[in-house]
Structures are given as C-alpha cells and as structure tokens.
C-alpha cells in the first residue's frame, strides 16, 4: 500500500475515533500511534489531514449538507461523512494533490469501510463538489 493511501486510512480511523469517542485530536493521535507501526511519512501526512479536517469541519460539513439534497447530515453514516470530510479538505486546501486522486482514494476507503452503497454515494457527492467548488 502506498504511503499516502495508508496515511489516509490512518487519518480516517483517527477521525472516526474522535467523533465516536469524543476524544481530543491529541489524545486520539497518542492512542492511535501507540498501537501502530509508523512508516516514514505516513504519520506526518495523516496528522496533517486530521488537523486540517478538524480545523475546517464546519465548512466541510456545510458543503456536504449543500450537496446532499434531501439528506440531513446527521443521517449520514459517520464513516462516510469522515471520508467525505477528508477528501473535501484535500480538494480545497491541498493543491499538490490532483482532485481525481483525492476522489478515487475516498471511493476506495468508502468501499472498504462503508456499506454496499457508500462508494457510489461518496463519489456522487464529491464529484458535485469538485465541479462546483474546486479550481483544480
């Protein structure tokens, strides 16, 4: 598995823990990394994603709400919501990552960790956001 792919997966797990356990970002980092082998570069990128996502969660959730017509964001599965938050953060704030890469990585995470329809759902929302909100 590529380093950035692994980092995204780690970031997703940390974000999930933050939301479910209501832990602080730092406590979640400490807990997660104490039980993981850290590949060179994985920890740094994962923590950048988590910090950026958490710092911008209100804007990210606003975009998710805007493009999920007839869905209350509270009804979206926690895992799907965090996958979209991660990807939208990359789309908006990480110019060195092509939009297609961010979206494809999100789809793969959704297929792996979400339910049967998560990949399609995440793809549809992220593609709308890419077309309407991104300059990449």
C-alpha positions, 0 to 999 in steps of 0.5 A: 500500500502506498504511503499516502493511501495508508496515511489516509486510512490512518487519518480516517480511523483517527477521525472516526475515533474522535467523533465516536469517542469524543476524544481530543485530536491529541489524545486520539493521535497518542492512542492511535500511534501507540498501537501502530507501526509508523512508516516514514511519512505516513504519520506526518501526512495523516496528522496533517489531514486530521488537523486540517479536517478538524480545523475546517469541519464546519465548512466541510460539513456545510458543503456536504449538507449543500450537496446532499439534497434531501439528506440531513447530515446527521443521517449520514453514516459517520464513516462516510461523512469522515471520508467525505470530510477528508477528501473535501479538505484535500480538494480545497486546501491541498493543491499538490494533490490532483482532485481525481486522486483525492476522489478515487482514494475516498471511493476506495476507503468508502468501499472498504469501510462503508456499506454496499452503497457508500462508494457510489454515494461518496463519489456522487457527492464529491464529484458535485463538489469538485465541479462546483467548488474546486479550481483544480 
